[in-house]
C-alpha cells in the first residue's frame, strides 16, 4: 500500500479536486459513479480529495462528486427521487434512514457483501445500525454523538475549569445557568446558545426524563409535561442572562450551518452540534474548542446516544451498483482514502482505520477522540430508526418554538399545539 501524506494532499489538490463537482466527461469505457452528500467547506475539500485519489487508483472508474448544504440537500434529493435520477451513492443520517428505505430510494447491500463490498473489519454495532428488518442497507462512515462545543478561553476567563469546577460529562441545567451567567459577567459574551428550538437537545431531554421520542407503535412519546419543562428550563436560562435575547435566538432557529453557530461567530461561549462537526467548527475560529456532553437533569439519566454520524447508501437508480459499492467499500476501508477523511464525519467504524489515523490526528480530532472516551457508559441505548414523518415533526418543533422565544404565546399553549400537530403528522405518514 502506498504511503500518503494527508495534509500535503489537502493543501495541493483542493483546486483540482473541485473539478469533479462538475462531472467532467470521461471516456466511454469508464464506469461512472455519482456521489452526493451534504457538507461544509472542510467536508467538501476532504471528500473531493478522496474522489480524486480513488479515481487515480482505480483506472476505468470515474467518480464524480456533488454537494450541497444540509438544508438544500434533502430538497434536491426529493426532486431526484421523483425524477428517477438519484446519484449512485448518497449520504444519509440515521434519523431519516427508515423513510428512504420505506419509499424504496435506497436498496439493500447484502448481495454485494464479500464481493465488491468488504465489511469484514467494520464494527458489528455499526453494521447493526445500518440493518433494518434483517437487510443491510447502510454503510457507516463513522460514529457520532451530540456534543456541547465550548470556547476554552472564555470559560477560563470566567474561572471555569474542566475537572475542577466543571464536569464536562456530568453537569446539570442549573450548572449551565450558573456558568452561563458567570461567563457573561466576566467576558460580556452569552454563556450558551439558547436551545429552545433545538430538537437534538429536546430529544436528549426526553430520554433524560425516562421517555421515548417514538413509542414502539410509532406514536409520539413526549408528554405535555415534558415539553413544558424543557421550554421552561431554557426560559429560565434566558431570563437569567445566560443566553442571547429571545428575538436574536429566534432568528437562528433551524440554522444548521457551522458558520452561524454562536461559538463560531463569537456571540456565545457554547454551542451544540454533532461531535463530527467539531473539526469543521474549529477550522472556522482561532480560539480553541473543548467538548462536553449536553446538560442533564439532576437524576443524570443518559440522554445522548452514540450512532453512525452518516451512512453511505446505494440508491435504486444506480446504473452500476458493483462499481458504486466498490467505491463505498474503499471509502471506509482504504487507509489512503480514510487518511484524507480523518475524523470529520465521526470516529471510523473500522478498527484498522482508527489505528492508522491515531498518530496523525489534528488537535481538534484528538479532542473528538477524548470526548468519545469520556462518554463511554454515559449514553442511552440506540433506538430503532424513527418512523416516517419524524423529519416533519422536527421541523414543526423548530417552527413553533420560535413563538416561545418571542414570548408570543404561553409555553403550555404552544406545547399543546406542538403535540397535536405531531400526532396528526405521524398518523397520516
C-alpha positions as CSV (number, residue, x, y, z in Angstrom):
1,X,0.0,0.0,0.0
2,X,1.4,3.4,-1.0
3,X,2.2,5.9,1.7
4,X,0.3,9.1,1.6
5,X,0.7,12.5,3.4
6,X,-2.9,13.6,4.1
7,X,-2.1,17.2,4.9
8,X,0.1,17.6,1.9
9,X,-2.6,16.2,-0.3
10,X,-5.3,18.5,1.1
11,X,-3.0,21.6,0.6
12,X,-2.1,20.8,-3.0
13,X,-5.2,19.3,-4.6
14,X,-8.1,21.4,-3.4
15,X,-8.4,23.3,-6.7
16,X,-8.1,20.1,-8.9
17,X,-10.5,18.2,-6.6
18,X,-13.2,20.8,-7.1
19,X,-13.3,20.0,-10.8
20,X,-15.0,16.7,-10.1
21,X,-18.0,18.6,-8.8
22,X,-18.8,19.4,-12.4
23,X,-18.8,15.8,-13.5
24,X,-16.2,16.2,-16.3
25,X,-16.8,13.9,-19.2
26,X,-14.9,10.6,-19.2
27,X,-14.0,8.1,-21.9
28,X,-17.0,5.9,-23.0
29,X,-15.5,2.8,-21.5
30,X,-15.2,4.3,-18.0
31,X,-17.6,3.1,-15.3
32,X,-19.5,6.1,-13.9
33,X,-20.3,6.6,-10.2
34,X,-22.0,9.7,-8.8
35,X,-21.7,10.5,-5.1
36,X,-23.9,13.1,-3.4
37,X,-23.5,14.4,0.2
38,X,-24.4,17.3,2.4
39,X,-21.4,19.1,3.5
40,X,-19.4,22.2,4.6
41,X,-16.2,23.6,3.2
42,X,-14.0,21.2,5.2
43,X,-16.0,18.1,4.4
44,X,-16.2,19.0,0.8
45,X,-12.5,19.6,0.5
46,X,-11.7,16.2,2.0
47,X,-14.4,14.3,0.1
48,X,-13.3,15.8,-3.3
49,X,-9.8,14.8,-2.3
50,X,-10.9,11.2,-1.7
51,X,-12.6,11.2,-5.1
52,X,-9.6,12.4,-6.9
53,X,-7.3,9.8,-5.3
54,X,-9.8,7.0,-5.8
55,X,-10.1,7.8,-9.5
56,X,-6.3,7.8,-9.8
57,X,-6.1,4.5,-8.1
58,X,-8.9,2.9,-10.0
59,X,-8.4,3.1,-13.7
60,X,-11.6,2.5,-15.7
61,X,-13.9,4.1,-13.0
62,X,-14.7,7.7,-12.7
63,X,-16.4,9.0,-9.6
64,X,-17.9,12.5,-9.6
65,X,-19.0,14.4,-6.5
66,X,-22.0,16.6,-5.8
67,X,-22.5,18.5,-2.6
68,X,-25.0,21.0,-1.0
69,X,-25.6,22.4,2.4
70,X,-27.7,20.4,4.8
71,X,-30.8,22.5,4.3
72,X,-30.8,22.1,0.5
73,X,-29.5,18.6,0.3
74,X,-32.8,16.8,1.1
75,X,-34.8,19.2,-1.0
76,X,-32.7,18.3,-4.1
77,X,-32.7,14.6,-3.2
78,X,-36.5,14.6,-3.0
79,X,-36.6,16.1,-6.5
80,X,-34.1,13.4,-7.8
81,X,-36.2,10.7,-6.3
82,X,-39.3,11.9,-8.1
83,X,-37.4,12.2,-11.3
84,X,-35.7,8.8,-11.1
85,X,-32.2,10.3,-11.4
86,X,-30.6,9.9,-8.0
87,X,-26.9,9.6,-7.8
88,X,-25.5,6.1,-7.3
89,X,-24.2,6.8,-3.7
90,X,-25.9,9.2,-1.3
91,X,-25.2,10.3,2.2
92,X,-27.9,9.5,4.8
93,X,-28.4,10.1,8.5
94,X,-29.7,7.6,11.0
95,X,-32.7,9.8,11.7
96,X,-34.2,9.6,8.2
97,X,-32.9,6.3,7.0
98,X,-36.1,4.5,7.6
99,X,-38.1,6.9,5.4
100,X,-35.7,6.3,2.4
101,X,-35.9,2.6,2.9
102,X,-39.7,2.7,3.2
103,X,-40.0,4.6,-0.1
104,X,-37.5,2.4,-1.9
105,X,-35.0,5.1,-2.6
106,X,-32.1,3.1,-1.1
107,X,-31.6,-0.6,-1.7
108,X,-30.1,-3.5,0.3
109,X,-26.4,-4.1,0.1
110,X,-26.4,-7.8,1.1
111,X,-25.8,-9.2,-2.4
112,X,-22.6,-7.2,-2.7
113,X,-21.1,-8.0,0.7
114,X,-18.0,-10.2,0.3
115,X,-17.8,-9.2,-3.3
116,X,-17.5,-5.6,-4.3
117,X,-18.2,-4.5,-0.7
118,X,-16.0,-5.5,2.3
119,X,-17.4,-5.1,5.7
120,X,-15.2,-7.7,7.5
121,X,-13.4,-5.0,9.6
122,X,-16.5,-2.8,10.3
123,X,-17.7,-2.8,13.9
124,X,-20.7,-5.0,14.5
125,X,-22.6,-2.2,16.2
126,X,-22.2,-0.1,13.0
127,X,-23.5,-3.0,10.9
128,X,-26.4,-3.4,13.2
129,X,-27.2,0.3,13.0
130,X,-27.4,0.0,9.2
131,X,-29.6,-3.1,9.2
132,X,-33.4,-2.8,9.0
133,X,-35.8,-5.8,9.0
134,X,-32.9,-8.2,8.6
135,X,-31.4,-6.4,5.5
136,X,-28.2,-4.4,5.4
137,X,-28.9,-1.0,3.8
138,X,-26.4,1.5,5.1
139,X,-22.6,1.6,5.5
140,X,-21.5,3.7,8.4
141,X,-18.9,6.3,7.8
142,X,-18.2,6.9,11.5
143,X,-19.6,7.1,15.0
144,X,-21.2,10.3,16.3
145,X,-22.9,11.8,19.3
146,X,-24.3,15.1,20.5
147,X,-21.7,17.4,21.7
148,X,-21.5,20.8,23.5
149,X,-18.6,22.7,22.0
150,X,-17.3,25.5,24.2
151,X,-14.7,28.2,23.9
152,X,-12.0,27.2,26.4
153,X,-10.6,30.8,26.5
154,X,-13.9,32.3,27.5
155,X,-14.6,29.6,30.1
156,X,-11.1,30.1,31.6
157,X,-11.6,33.9,31.8
158,X,-14.7,33.2,33.9
159,X,-12.7,30.9,36.1
160,X,-14.4,27.7,34.9
161,X,-12.0,24.7,34.5
162,X,-12.9,21.2,33.4
163,X,-12.2,18.7,36.1
164,X,-12.1,21.3,38.8
165,X,-15.4,23.2,39.0
166,X,-16.9,21.8,35.8
167,X,-17.6,18.1,34.9
168,X,-18.0,18.0,31.1
169,X,-19.5,14.6,31.3
170,X,-22.0,15.2,34.2
171,X,-23.4,18.7,34.7
172,X,-26.9,19.9,35.0
173,X,-29.0,22.7,33.5
174,X,-28.6,24.5,36.8
175,X,-24.9,24.3,36.4
176,X,-25.2,25.6,32.8
177,X,-27.2,28.6,34.1
178,X,-24.6,29.3,36.7
179,X,-21.7,29.1,34.3
180,X,-23.6,31.0,31.6
181,X,-24.2,33.9,33.9
182,X,-20.6,33.8,35.1
183,X,-19.2,33.9,31.6
184,X,-21.5,36.8,30.6
185,X,-20.3,38.8,33.6
186,X,-16.6,38.0,33.0
187,X,-16.4,38.4,29.2
188,X,-19.6,40.1,28.0
189,X,-20.4,37.1,25.9
190,X,-23.5,35.0,26.4
191,X,-22.5,31.7,28.1
192,X,-24.6,29.5,25.9
193,X,-26.8,29.2,22.8
194,X,-30.5,29.1,23.6
195,X,-31.7,25.6,22.6
196,X,-35.4,26.3,22.9
197,X,-35.8,25.5,19.2
198,X,-33.1,22.8,19.1
199,X,-34.7,19.4,18.5
200,X,-31.5,17.5,19.2
201,X,-31.3,18.8,22.7
202,X,-35.0,18.2,23.1
203,X,-34.7,14.6,22.1
204,X,-31.9,14.1,24.7
205,X,-34.1,15.7,27.3
206,X,-37.0,13.3,26.5
207,X,-34.7,10.3,27.2
208,X,-33.3,12.0,30.3
209,X,-36.9,12.1,31.6
210,X,-37.2,8.4,31.0
211,X,-39.5,8.6,28.0
212,X,-39.2,7.6,24.3
213,X,-39.2,10.0,21.4
214,X,-41.3,7.5,19.5
215,X,-43.2,4.6,21.1
216,X,-43.0,1.1,19.7
217,X,-46.2,1.6,17.8
218,X,-44.8,4.7,16.1
219,X,-46.8,7.2,18.1
220,X,-45.1,10.3,19.6
221,X,-43.7,9.7,23.1
222,X,-43.2,13.1,24.8
223,X,-45.9,14.3,27.1
224,X,-47.3,17.8,27.7
225,X,-45.3,18.0,31.0
226,X,-42.0,17.1,29.3
227,X,-42.4,19.7,26.5
228,X,-43.4,22.4,29.0
229,X,-40.5,21.5,31.3
230,X,-37.9,21.6,28.5
231,X,-39.0,25.1,27.3
232,X,-39.3,26.4,30.8
233,X,-35.7,25.4,31.6
234,X,-34.5,27.4,28.6
235,X,-36.7,30.3,29.5
236,X,-35.1,30.3,32.9
237,X,-31.6,30.4,31.4
238,X,-32.7,33.2,29.1
239,X,-34.3,35.2,31.9
240,X,-31.1,34.9,33.9
241,X,-29.0,36.3,31.1
242,X,-27.1,33.1,30.3
243,X,-28.2,33.1,26.6
244,X,-28.8,35.6,23.9
245,X,-32.1,37.5,23.9
246,X,-35.1,35.5,22.6
247,X,-35.5,37.6,19.5
248,X,-31.9,37.0,18.4
249,X,-32.1,33.3,19.1
250,X,-35.4,33.1,17.2
251,X,-33.6,34.2,14.1
252,X,-31.3,31.3,14.4
253,X,-34.0,28.6,14.8
254,X,-33.4,25.7,12.4
255,X,-30.0,27.0,11.3
256,X,-27.5,24.2,10.7
257,X,-24.6,26.0,9.1
258,X,-21.4,25.8,11.2
259,X,-20.5,29.4,10.3
260,X,-23.6,30.6,12.2
261,X,-23.1,28.7,15.5
262,X,-22.8,31.1,18.4
263,X,-19.5,29.8,19.4
264,X,-18.1,30.3,15.9
265,X,-19.5,33.8,15.4
266,X,-18.3,34.8,18.9
267,X,-21.8,35.6,20.2
268,X,-21.8,32.8,22.7
269,X,-19.3,30.6,24.5
270,X,-21.1,27.3,24.0
271,X,-22.9,25.8,21.0
272,X,-24.5,22.4,20.4
273,X,-24.0,20.1,17.4
274,X,-22.9,16.6,16.4
275,X,-19.5,15.6,17.5
276,X,-18.2,15.1,14.0
277,X,-18.8,18.8,13.4
278,X,-16.1,19.9,15.9
279,X,-13.4,19.6,13.3
280,X,-15.2,21.9,10.9
281,X,-16.2,24.4,13.6
282,X,-12.6,24.6,14.9
283,X,-11.5,25.4,11.3
284,X,-13.7,28.5,11.4
285,X,-12.3,30.1,14.5
286,X,-9.0,30.9,16.3
287,X,-9.9,30.2,19.9
288,X,-9.6,26.5,20.9
289,X,-12.8,24.5,21.3
290,X,-13.3,22.0,24.1
291,X,-16.0,19.4,24.3
292,X,-18.7,18.3,26.8
293,X,-21.9,16.3,26.8
294,X,-25.3,18.1,26.7
295,X,-26.6,19.2,30.1
296,X,-28.7,16.8,32.1
297,X,-31.3,16.7,34.8
298,X,-30.2,16.1,38.5
299,X,-31.1,12.4,38.1
300,X,-28.4,12.0,35.4
301,X,-30.3,9.5,33.3
302,X,-28.4,9.1,30.0
303,X,-30.0,11.0,27.1
304,X,-27.4,11.3,24.3
305,X,-26.7,8.3,22.1
306,X,-23.8,7.1,20.0
307,X,-24.9,6.5,16.4
308,X,-23.5,6.4,13.0
309,X,-22.6,10.0,12.1
310,X,-23.6,9.4,8.5
311,X,-24.1,6.5,6.2
312,X,-23.3,6.0,2.5
313,X,-26.2,4.2,0.8
314,X,-26.8,2.7,-2.7
315,X,-29.8,4.1,-4.5
316,X,-32.3,2.3,-6.6
317,X,-31.3,4.5,-9.6
318,X,-27.6,3.3,-9.7
319,X,-26.7,2.1,-13.2
320,X,-23.6,0.3,-12.0
321,X,-24.1,-1.0,-8.4
322,X,-20.9,-3.1,-8.5
323,X,-18.8,0.0,-9.2
324,X,-20.7,2.1,-6.7
325,X,-20.3,-0.5,-3.9
326,X,-16.6,-0.9,-4.7
327,X,-16.2,2.8,-4.2
328,X,-18.3,2.7,-1.0
329,X,-16.0,-0.1,0.3
330,X,-12.9,1.9,-0.4
331,X,-14.4,5.0,1.2
332,X,-14.5,3.3,4.6
333,X,-11.6,0.8,4.3
334,X,-8.8,2.1,2.2
335,X,-6.2,3.8,4.6
336,X,-5.1,6.2,1.8
337,X,-8.7,7.5,1.4
338,X,-9.7,7.4,5.1
339,X,-6.4,9.2,5.9
340,X,-7.8,12.2,3.9
341,X,-11.3,12.0,5.5
342,X,-9.8,11.8,9.0
343,X,-12.5,12.2,11.7
344,X,-14.5,14.9,10.1
345,X,-17.5,12.6,9.7
346,X,-17.0,10.9,13.1
347,X,-15.0,8.1,14.6
348,X,-14.4,5.5,11.9
349,X,-16.1,2.1,12.3
350,X,-13.1,0.2,11.1
351,X,-10.6,-0.6,13.9
352,X,-7.7,-0.8,11.5
353,X,-8.5,2.7,10.2
354,X,-8.8,4.1,13.7
355,X,-5.3,2.7,14.5
356,X,-3.8,4.1,11.3
357,X,-5.2,7.6,11.9
358,X,-4.1,7.9,15.6
359,X,-0.5,9.1,15.0
360,X,-1.6,11.9,12.6
361,X,-4.6,13.3,14.5
362,X,-5.0,17.1,14.5
363,X,-5.6,18.8,17.8
364,X,-9.4,19.1,17.1
365,X,-9.5,15.4,16.1
366,X,-7.8,14.5,19.3
367,X,-10.5,16.4,21.3
368,X,-13.1,14.3,19.5
369,X,-11.4,11.0,20.4
370,X,-11.0,12.1,24.0
371,X,-14.7,13.1,24.1
372,X,-15.7,9.6,22.9
373,X,-13.5,8.1,25.6
374,X,-15.3,10.3,28.2
375,X,-18.9,9.4,27.2
376,X,-18.4,5.7,27.4
377,X,-21.0,4.3,29.8
378,X,-22.9,7.6,29.9
379,X,-25.1,7.3,26.8
380,X,-28.5,5.9,26.1
381,X,-29.3,2.8,24.0
382,X,-29.6,3.5,20.3
383,X,-33.3,3.4,19.4
384,X,-34.6,2.0,16.1
385,X,-34.8,4.4,13.2
386,X,-37.7,6.8,13.6
387,X,-40.9,6.3,11.7
388,X,-42.0,8.2,8.6
389,X,-43.0,11.7,9.4
390,X,-40.3,12.2,12.0
391,X,-38.5,14.8,10.0
392,X,-41.7,16.8,9.6
393,X,-42.2,16.6,13.4
394,X,-38.7,18.0,13.9
395,X,-39.4,20.9,11.6
396,X,-42.7,21.6,13.4
397,X,-40.9,21.7,16.7
398,X,-38.4,24.3,15.4
399,X,-41.2,26.4,13.9
400,X,-43.5,26.5,16.9
401,X,-40.6,27.0,19.4
402,X,-40.0,30.4,17.8
403,X,-43.2,31.7,19.3
404,X,-41.8,30.6,22.7
405,X,-38.6,32.5,22.1
406,X,-40.5,35.6,21.1
407,X,-42.9,35.3,24.0
408,X,-45.9,35.4,21.8
409,X,-47.9,32.6,23.5
410,X,-47.7,30.8,26.8
411,X,-45.5,27.7,26.9
412,X,-48.4,25.4,27.8
413,X,-50.4,26.6,24.8
414,X,-47.5,26.1,22.4
415,X,-46.7,22.7,23.8
416,X,-50.2,21.5,23.3
417,X,-50.3,22.9,19.8
418,X,-47.0,21.1,19.0
419,X,-48.1,17.7,20.3
420,X,-51.4,17.9,18.4
421,X,-49.6,18.7,15.2
422,X,-47.0,16.0,15.8
423,X,-49.7,13.3,16.4
424,X,-51.5,14.4,13.2
425,X,-48.3,14.2,11.2
426,X,-47.4,10.7,12.4
427,X,-51.0,9.5,11.9
428,X,-51.0,10.4,8.2
429,X,-47.4,9.5,7.4
